[in-house]
């Protein structure tokens, strides 16, 4: 699902709920830069972490 992420989309990190909601800044070659509410700007390896997209306040994940 990370392959569908584009700048401006809202996401959450599945293992770091304390980071809050993040906004995707860029997605280049599997590396996703996200600006999180409580963690600031973080670069995520999209091959290792499946971010959860937020739609209308709800987390969207294919395995849920």
Phi, psi and omega in degrees: 000337178302330182297340180271352184288138179227158177306138180099338180289149179263138183219168170228149175272125186297333182260356183227064180299336179293343177286341181077196180282142178235154177249127179295128178262320178202161179214100185229122176051044176083355178259124186245120177266125184231137175259105182269149180307312189247004180234351182075205184280126182227137175262123184252137172277104183296348176280341183252333184233127177263101180293152180256120181286143179253124176233124179052038178084359182248140177284129180250123179214133185298338182266006181253000000 
